Amino acid sequence: MLNSAGSNPQDAVLLKKLVTDAQELHDKTLDETNWLLEDLAREFPVIGELPGCSRSAAAPEQPA
């Protein structure tokens, strides 16, 4: 399709639509990921303050 987009107007339109849709999906996914990371950053300190939740229990040490 990429090769024929230069000479075939229908392929050019379809390719442009595919690229536009992919860019929009990428932007939406990044927005959702940013929201999730911000939400987790707010929640983890709260969870860490709950009774019975020690730092070592929340994040066990990895073996060396």
N, C-alpha and C positions, 0 to 999 in steps of 0.2 A: 504494500500500500504506500509506503514511504517513497518507493521508486516511482510509482505511477501518479503520485499526488501532483507532480509538476506538470503532467500532461492531461490528467483526468480530473475535471472540476469536481465530480462527485466524490472521488477519493480524497481530494484536498479538503472538501467540506467535512467528510467523515473523520479524517485525521485531525482536523482542527477541533472537532467536537470531542473526540477521544482525549486529546491533550487537555482541553479545557476541563472536561469532567474529571480527569485524573488530578489536575491541579486543585480543583475544588475539593475533591475527596481528601487529598493530602492536607490541605489547609484545615479542613474540618477535623481530621484525625489529630493534627497537632494541637488544635484548640482543646479537643477533648482530653488529650494526654496532659496538657498543661493544667487543665482544671483538676484532673485526677491527682496529679503530683502535688498541687497546692492543697487539695483537700487532705491528702495523706500527711502532708507536712503539718497541718493543723491538728489532725487526729492523733498522731503518734505521741506527742507530748502528753495529751490528755490520758491516753491509754496507759502510759508509763506512770502516771500518778495514781492509778487505781490500786486499792489494797491488794496485796499479794502479788503484785506485778513488780518484780525487781528488774533492774537493767540486765542482769545476766539471764533471767528467764525470757525477757523480751528479745534479746539478741545473744544467743549462745555463742561462746567462743568457738572459733574454727580451729581444728587441730593444725599444728605447725607442720 
